Amino acid sequence: MNGSVRLEDLSKRFGDVDAVRRLDLEIQEGEFFSLLGPSGCGKTTTLRLIAGFEEPTTGRIVLGDKDITQTPPHRRPVNTVFQNYALFPHLNVRDNVAFGLRFKDVSRSERRQLAEEALGLVRLERLGRRKPAQLSGGEQQRVALARALVLNPSVLLLDEPLGALDAKLRRALQIELKSIQEHVGITFVYVTHDQEEALTMSDRIAVMSEGLVQQVGTPREVYEEPETTFVADFLGVSNLMSGQADGRGRVRIGEVELAAGRGDVEAAGEVQVTIRPERVRLEPFGTAGENRLQGVVNRVVYLGATTQVLVELAHGDTLQAALQSGGEAHREGSPVTVFLPPEALRIVRRSDAEVGEVAHR
């Protein structure tokens, strides 16, 4: 079956709580698609709706060209990898992987062969006789992945499967997981609250907040071209400032007028502008020119490859600059000029307004 997923006007209500609201989303076949957002944003509920573990209040779920909204979970061509892995402790690794094949029309010898192939895919073919308790957390995660893949689902759903691992192992498995997905060509729908995970692995990302999708795009698009204040603030570190826009890409903040070359440059009235710390430049105090603000270095934090410099501006806002370590040293309390390049300064919508607009579509 085609592995594309289409969610049409999908909603889920628990009592008086709208967990998912009027969601329209299309996931392409063979895509690594992530649902990203904070706890309570609706991402796991959306995954459970696709899996069939929850029934939608409104809307349809279409897999390929088939409406599966009323199809029970065990009849949907999808499989799920959970954070806790749910391995059977009394079975060895190979039997854990082959377990789901017992309910298929597959002989014992074929089950064994398919399980071995799945273990080879996750590079655990030598550990087939071990019990789950004899494996590391990362190895258990790969066994759970092999058990899901051996059934050859059209769509694989992953609910924060790396969440229980330490940071170093998690980063290593991010790359490995993406490599496996590209190799097998199965549609992956991945739930996470970790921005680095989503940016590292995804072909596209849906950023969610309060049951709504705030933005869908490639990792580069959602990071460099955020459409709302929520997306700008949630993905990585972002500088946000309030100001008055004139409808022609110019925004007055305090006593200074800035030129913004990105985003909703035709917006007029109260807006917010954003710029990523790595695009902020620090210059000698008193440097003149457009898009330059005067301030004082409030704090300097050495982070290895980069140094974080917090600058308190004359009008009261604090901006963060991310500078390459080894360059010019900035001392706390010293005055500086902050340059905000127009091509990096973006006017964004307020997320609250966006939530209202989407809810009433």
C-alpha positions as CSV (number, residue, x, y, z in Angstrom):
1,M,0.0,0.0,0.0
2,N,1.1,3.6,-0.7
3,G,2.7,5.0,2.4
4,S,1.4,8.6,2.1
5,V,-0.7,9.9,5.0
6,R,-3.4,12.5,4.8
7,L,-5.2,14.0,7.8
8,E,-8.3,16.0,6.9
9,D,-10.0,18.3,9.4
10,L,-8.8,16.0,12.2
11,S,-9.8,16.9,15.8
12,K,-9.6,15.1,19.1
13,R,-11.4,16.3,22.2
14,F,-11.0,14.8,25.7
15,G,-13.8,16.2,27.8
16,D,-13.5,20.0,27.5
17,V,-9.9,19.8,26.2
18,D,-9.1,20.1,22.5
19,A,-6.0,18.0,22.2
20,V,-5.9,18.3,18.4
21,R,-7.8,21.0,16.5
22,R,-8.9,21.0,12.8
23,L,-5.7,19.5,11.6
24,D,-5.0,19.3,7.9
25,L,-1.7,17.6,7.0
26,E,-0.2,15.6,4.1
27,I,2.8,13.4,4.6
28,Q,4.4,12.1,1.5
29,E,5.3,8.4,0.8
30,G,8.9,7.6,1.9
31,E,9.2,10.8,3.9
32,F,10.8,11.2,7.3
33,F,8.2,13.6,8.8
34,S,8.5,14.9,12.4
35,L,5.8,16.3,14.7
36,L,7.7,18.7,16.9
37,G,6.4,20.7,19.9
38,P,6.3,21.0,23.7
39,S,4.5,18.6,26.1
40,G,0.7,18.9,25.6
41,C,0.9,20.3,22.1
42,G,-1.0,17.4,20.5
43,K,1.8,15.6,18.7
44,T,1.5,12.2,20.5
45,T,-2.3,12.4,20.2
46,T,-1.9,12.9,16.5
47,L,0.4,9.8,16.3
48,R,-2.1,7.7,18.3
49,L,-4.9,8.8,16.0
50,I,-2.9,7.6,13.0
51,A,-2.1,4.3,14.8
52,G,-5.8,3.8,15.7
53,F,-5.3,3.9,19.4
54,E,-7.6,6.9,19.6
55,E,-10.7,7.7,17.7
56,P,-11.0,11.2,16.1
57,T,-13.8,13.5,17.3
58,T,-14.0,14.8,13.7
59,G,-12.1,14.3,10.4
60,R,-10.6,11.6,8.3
61,I,-7.3,9.6,8.2
62,V,-6.3,8.5,4.7
63,L,-3.4,6.1,4.1
64,G,-2.5,6.0,0.4
65,D,-6.0,6.1,-1.2
66,K,-7.7,4.2,1.6
67,D,-9.8,5.8,4.4
68,I,-8.6,4.1,7.6
69,T,-10.5,6.3,10.1
70,Q,-12.7,3.4,11.2
71,T,-10.1,0.6,10.7
72,P,-9.1,-1.1,13.9
73,P,-5.4,-0.7,14.9
74,H,-4.4,-4.3,14.1
75,R,-5.7,-4.0,10.6
76,R,-3.9,-0.8,9.7
77,P,-0.6,-1.2,7.7
78,V,1.3,0.8,10.3
79,N,3.5,-0.1,13.2
80,T,4.7,1.9,16.3
81,V,7.9,2.1,18.2
82,F,7.4,3.4,21.7
83,Q,9.8,5.1,24.1
84,N,9.8,2.2,26.5
85,Y,10.5,-0.4,23.7
86,A,8.1,-3.0,25.3
87,L,10.4,-5.9,24.6
88,F,9.5,-9.4,26.0
89,P,12.1,-10.1,28.8
90,H,11.7,-13.9,28.5
91,L,12.4,-14.0,24.8
92,N,15.8,-13.6,23.2
93,V,16.5,-10.8,20.7
94,R,15.8,-12.8,17.6
95,D,12.5,-14.1,19.0
96,N,11.5,-10.6,20.0
97,V,12.0,-9.4,16.5
98,A,10.1,-12.3,15.0
99,F,7.2,-12.2,17.4
100,G,4.8,-10.3,15.2
101,L,5.4,-12.7,12.3
102,R,3.7,-15.5,14.3
103,F,0.4,-13.9,13.3
104,K,1.3,-13.8,9.6
105,D,1.2,-16.6,7.1
106,V,5.0,-17.2,7.5
107,S,6.8,-20.4,8.2
108,R,9.1,-20.8,11.1
109,S,12.2,-20.9,8.9
110,E,11.1,-17.8,7.0
111,R,10.4,-16.0,10.4
112,R,13.9,-16.8,11.4
113,Q,15.4,-15.5,8.1
114,L,13.3,-12.3,8.2
115,A,14.3,-11.7,11.8
116,E,18.0,-12.1,10.9
117,E,17.6,-9.7,8.0
118,A,16.0,-7.1,10.3
119,L,18.7,-7.5,12.9
120,G,21.3,-7.0,10.1
121,L,19.6,-3.8,9.1
122,V,20.1,-2.4,12.6
123,R,23.6,-4.0,12.9
124,L,22.6,-6.4,15.8
125,E,22.9,-9.7,13.9
126,R,25.5,-11.0,16.4
127,L,23.2,-10.4,19.4
128,G,20.3,-12.6,18.4
129,R,20.6,-15.0,21.3
130,R,20.8,-12.4,24.0
131,K,18.0,-11.4,26.3
132,P,16.9,-7.8,26.4
133,A,18.3,-7.4,29.9
134,Q,21.8,-8.1,28.5
135,L,21.6,-5.2,26.1
136,S,22.4,-1.5,26.4
137,G,19.6,1.1,26.0
138,G,20.7,1.9,22.5
139,E,20.7,-1.8,21.5
140,Q,17.2,-2.3,23.0
141,Q,16.0,0.7,20.9
142,R,17.4,-0.9,17.8
143,V,15.7,-4.3,18.6
144,A,12.4,-2.5,18.9
145,L,13.0,-0.8,15.6
146,A,13.9,-4.2,14.0
147,R,10.7,-5.7,15.4
148,A,8.6,-3.0,13.8
149,L,10.4,-3.1,10.5
150,V,10.3,-6.8,10.1
151,L,6.5,-6.5,9.5
152,N,7.2,-4.2,6.5
153,P,4.6,-1.6,7.4
154,S,3.6,1.1,5.0
155,V,4.1,3.7,7.7
156,L,6.3,3.5,10.9
157,L,5.2,5.7,13.8
158,L,7.9,6.6,16.4
159,D,6.9,8.1,19.7
160,E,10.0,9.7,21.1
161,P,12.0,6.5,20.8
162,L,15.3,8.1,21.8
163,G,14.0,10.0,24.8
164,A,15.4,7.6,27.4
165,L,18.9,7.6,26.1
166,D,21.9,9.8,27.1
167,A,22.7,12.8,24.9
168,K,25.8,11.3,23.2
169,L,24.1,8.1,22.3
170,R,21.0,9.9,21.2
171,R,23.0,12.0,18.7
172,A,24.6,8.9,17.3
173,L,21.3,7.1,16.8
174,Q,19.7,10.1,15.2
175,I,22.1,9.8,12.2
176,E,21.7,6.0,12.2
177,L,17.9,6.2,12.3
178,K,17.8,8.5,9.3
179,S,20.2,6.2,7.4
180,I,17.9,3.2,8.1
181,Q,14.8,5.1,7.0
182,E,16.5,6.1,3.7
183,H,17.6,2.5,3.2
184,V,14.2,0.9,3.7
185,G,12.2,3.7,2.1
186,I,9.3,3.5,4.6
187,T,7.4,6.6,5.6
188,F,8.5,7.5,9.2
189,V,6.3,9.7,11.3
190,Y,8.4,10.8,14.3
191,V,7.2,12.5,17.5
192,T,9.7,14.6,19.5
193,H,10.0,17.7,21.7
194,D,13.8,17.8,20.9
195,Q,14.5,20.5,18.2
196,E,17.9,19.0,17.4
197,E,16.4,15.6,16.7
198,A,13.8,17.1,14.4
199,L,16.3,19.3,12.5
200,T,18.9,16.4,12.2
201,M,16.6,13.7,10.8
202,S,13.5,15.2,9.2
203,D,12.7,15.8,5.6
204,R,9.9,18.0,6.8
205,I,8.7,19.2,10.2
206,A,5.3,20.2,11.6
207,V,5.7,22.5,14.6
208,M,2.7,22.2,16.9
209,S,1.3,24.3,19.7
210,E,-1.9,23.9,21.6
211,G,-3.3,21.3,19.3
212,L,-2.5,23.3,16.1
213,V,0.2,23.2,13.5
214,Q,2.0,26.5,13.5
215,Q,4.2,25.8,10.5
216,V,5.2,23.0,8.2
217,G,8.4,23.0,6.2
218,T,11.9,21.6,5.8
219,P,14.3,22.0,8.7
220,R,16.0,24.9,7.0
221,E,12.6,26.6,6.4
222,V,11.3,26.4,9.9
223,Y,14.6,27.4,11.4
224,E,15.6,30.2,9.1
225,E,12.1,31.4,8.0
226,P,9.8,31.0,11.1
227,E,6.3,32.3,10.4
228,T,5.2,32.9,14.0
229,T,6.7,34.1,17.2
230,F,6.1,30.6,18.7
231,V,8.1,28.9,15.9
232,A,10.9,31.5,16.1
233,D,11.2,31.1,19.9
234,F,10.7,27.3,20.1
235,L,13.3,26.2,17.5
236,G,16.7,27.0,18.8
237,V,17.5,30.3,20.4
238,S,15.9,33.4,18.9
239,N,16.0,37.1,19.6
240,L,12.5,38.6,19.7
241,M,11.7,42.3,19.9
242,S,8.4,44.2,19.7
243,G,8.1,47.3,17.6
244,Q,5.8,49.3,15.2
245,A,5.9,48.5,11.5
246,D,5.1,50.9,8.7
247,G,4.0,48.3,6.1
248,R,7.1,48.7,4.1
249,G,9.6,46.6,6.0
250,R,10.7,49.2,8.5
251,V,10.1,48.7,12.2
252,R,10.6,51.3,15.0
253,I,12.0,49.9,18.2
254,G,12.5,52.6,20.9
255,E,14.2,55.5,19.2
256,V,15.7,53.5,16.4
257,E,14.2,52.4,13.0
258,L,15.3,49.1,11.6
259,A,15.0,47.7,8.1
260,A,13.7,44.1,8.0
261,G,14.1,42.2,4.8
262,R,12.4,38.9,5.7
263,G,9.0,37.7,6.7
264,D,5.8,39.7,6.7
265,V,7.4,42.9,5.4
266,E,4.0,44.4,4.5
267,A,2.7,44.2,8.1
268,A,1.7,47.5,9.7
269,G,1.2,48.3,13.4
270,E,2.5,46.4,16.3
271,V,4.7,43.4,15.3
272,Q,7.6,41.4,16.5
273,V,11.0,41.0,14.7
274,T,13.3,38.1,15.2
275,I,17.0,37.3,14.4
276,R,19.0,34.3,15.1
277,P,22.0,34.8,17.5
278,E,24.5,33.6,14.9
279,R,23.4,36.4,12.6
280,V,24.0,39.2,15.1
281,R,27.2,41.1,14.7
282,L,29.0,43.0,17.4
283,E,31.1,46.1,16.4
284,P,33.0,48.8,18.3
285,F,30.9,51.1,20.3
286,G,29.6,54.1,18.4
287,T,29.8,52.5,14.9
288,A,27.3,54.4,12.8
289,G,25.0,53.0,10.1
290,E,21.6,51.5,9.5
291,N,20.3,48.7,11.8
292,R,22.8,49.5,14.5
293,L,21.9,49.7,18.2
294,Q,24.0,50.7,21.1
295,G,24.3,48.5,24.2
296,V,26.4,47.1,27.0
297,V,27.7,43.5,27.3
298,N,25.8,42.0,30.1
299,R,27.2,38.5,30.2
300,V,29.8,36.3,28.3
301,V,29.4,32.5,28.3
302,Y,32.1,30.3,26.7
303,L,30.5,27.2,25.1
304,G,33.5,25.7,23.3
305,A,33.2,26.3,19.6
306,T,31.0,29.4,20.2
307,T,30.8,32.1,22.8
308,Q,27.4,33.5,23.9
309,V,27.3,37.2,24.4
310,L,24.3,38.8,26.0
311,V,23.9,42.6,25.3
312,E,21.5,44.9,27.0
313,L,20.3,47.5,24.6
314,A,19.6,51.1,25.4
315,H,15.8,50.7,25.1
316,G,15.8,47.8,27.5
317,D,15.7,44.6,25.4
318,T,18.5,42.0,25.7
319,L,19.9,40.4,22.6
320,Q,22.0,37.3,22.3
321,A,24.9,37.0,19.9
322,A,26.6,33.6,19.1
323,L,30.2,34.3,18.1
324,Q,33.0,32.0,17.0
325,S,35.3,31.4,19.9
326,G,38.9,32.7,19.4
327,G,37.8,36.0,17.9
328,E,37.6,39.3,19.5
329,A,37.1,39.0,23.3
330,H,34.2,40.9,24.8
331,R,34.2,41.9,28.5
332,E,31.2,42.2,30.7
333,G,30.2,45.8,31.2
334,S,31.9,47.0,28.0
335,P,29.8,49.1,25.5
336,V,29.3,47.7,22.0
337,T,27.4,48.4,18.8
338,V,25.0,45.6,17.7
339,F,24.4,45.3,14.0
340,L,21.3,43.4,12.8
341,P,21.7,42.7,9.0
342,P,18.4,43.5,7.2
343,E,18.6,40.3,5.3
344,A,18.6,38.4,8.6
345,L,15.9,40.4,10.4
346,R,12.5,38.9,10.0
347,I,9.0,40.3,10.8
348,V,6.8,37.5,12.3
349,R,3.2,37.1,13.2
350,R,2.2,36.9,16.8
351,S,1.4,33.2,17.6
352,D,-1.8,34.0,19.5
353,A,-3.3,35.7,16.5
354,E,-2.2,32.8,14.3
355,V,-3.9,30.3,16.7
356,G,-7.1,32.3,16.4
357,E,-6.9,32.4,12.6
358,V,-6.3,28.7,12.3
359,A,-9.0,27.8,14.8
360,H,-11.7,29.6,12.8
361,R,-10.7,28.4,9.3
